[in-house]
């Protein structure tokens, strides 16, 4: 009965999530309630009416008792750490980022150097070492030609032209974005890039997923691939893998929704 219930929940969860309801949260909260009541009783007995720390309200956090201490896996964790480390080692004159996660990768880089961040969305906060410029990178501004010797775009190109972040609908927005990046990057400059990899498709309006064969065809005669790594479907990193292994490339390194991470030099 339990297995059947979990199967039903797994199947219906995406539709329920769309309407703002997560059945797993309900299950976790039901389980956690008995611990909550028990722990509250023990705490009240220990306080014994101590006026220094009155219990003024209930703020139940019911799922954390059985949760892990953190997540050290997944696309963003691995790509952000790996690429920030490579930029630190390569020491570019200027580093520019296009649309990567600010509370992950951008924050990592800002710990040790200045970084310019371009995004179609506004960012209001001013943080030391981070210069933000709002821009649509599907279009090249003439003054940006050969602008930098180092550029990153992590888990962002797959969204270009799908309208998710207020960008105009453009079926080939990812190609326009990649062309702009190529024009902005100086000859011999480094391009750090990541996108979802697997069977090629659009999951509208969330993202595109790219096949390895397609990606390699885009980079041919434009870049040399210095390092290739990927995060598999279980969230584990496979670092410095051979991107010329035809069998693995055709199978997208056995990923349905993995993350390909490239470090490339512009020819």
C-alpha positions, 0 to 999 in steps of 0.5 A: 500500500505504501509503495502504491501511494508513493508511486501515485505521489511521484506521478502527480507531484509535478501537477500538484507543484504547479498549483503550489502544493508539495505532497512530500512536504505534507508527509514530512510535516505529519511525521515531524509533528510527533517529534515537535510536540514531544520536544516542546514538552521537554523544553517547557519542562526545562525552562520552567517558566524562565522569563529570560526566554519566553516561548512567544510563538510556534514556528514549526520546522518539521522536516529538518530533524531527518534532513542531511547537513547540506548538499554537496552534489548536483549541477550548480554545486559542482560547476560553481566550485570547479569553474571558480577554482579554474578562474583563480588558477588562470588569473585572467586580466578581466572576467565577465559572466553571463547570467550565472547564479549570483549566490553560487558561482558569482559569489565564489569568484567575488571572494578573490577578484572583481567580476562583471555580471551581465544579466537580462534581469535587474539586480539591485544590491551593490556588492564589493567586487561585483559590477552588474550590467543589465543587458540582453546578450542575444544582441551584441553592442559594438563597444563589447567587441573583443571586450574581455580575455575571460568569460563564463556562462553557467547554466544560462544559455539553455534559457535564452529565447524561451521567455522564462526570465522576461527575454523575447521569444527566440527559437534560436536565442541560444545560438545568438547568445553563443555568437555574442559571447564569441564576439565579446571574447578576445582571441586566445581568451577562455570561455567557461560554459555549462548547460544541461546535457542529454537527449536534445529537447526543449522543456518549455518554458524551463530550458533546453537540453543539449546533446553532446554531438550538437554542442561539439559541432557548435564549438568546432573550429571556434574553440579548443576544448581544454577541459571537459567535465560533467555532472551525471544524473545522480549529481556526481562530478566526473572531472576532466573527461575525454570529450572525443570518446565517440561512444560516450558522446553519442550516449551523452555520457549516459545522462538524461539530464546531466550538466556538461562543463567546458573550459575552452580557448577561443581560436 
